[in-house]
Amino acid sequence: MRITHEADYAIRVTYCLALAGGKQCAKDISETTGVTLRFALKILRKLTQSGITKSYKGVAGGYELNRSPSEISLGEIIECIDGPIAINHCLANEFQCTRVGCRKECDFHHVFGEINKSLREQLFSITMERFLPPVKK
């Protein structure tokens, strides 16, 4: 399994917004993350549709996180962009295996399923808060 460039950039965009702690315009997000403005807008649209970010229209418009960084996980961002995490194509519901009649009988499917579950749990347990600098008191 490989995370796409788009999902990697979506993590960068989310991190940028988490660091900012408030509304940012798309141009600033693009410049800060090194993602082209056009691609950043495409990513921001997906992040907004999934509820990770919210958008504001107009001259004073922009984007900000819709929830606290502690409530947004790497897994959520990745799945927002790439769809369900699956380390092997046989884990997809629409996959029809030609090797065995029933997937539940396949040892490979079972092992890949366990690994995939563990990977998803790890990615969903890591929130954007982890990457933020400590708050000074």
Secondary structure, DSSP 8 states (H G I E B T S, - for coil): ----HHHHHHHHHHHHHHHHTS-B-HHHHHHHHT--HHHHHHHHHHHHHTTSEEEE-STT-EEEESS-GGG-BHHHHHHHHH-S--SSGGGSTT---SS-S-GGG-HHHHHHHHHHHHHHHHHHH-BGGGGS-----
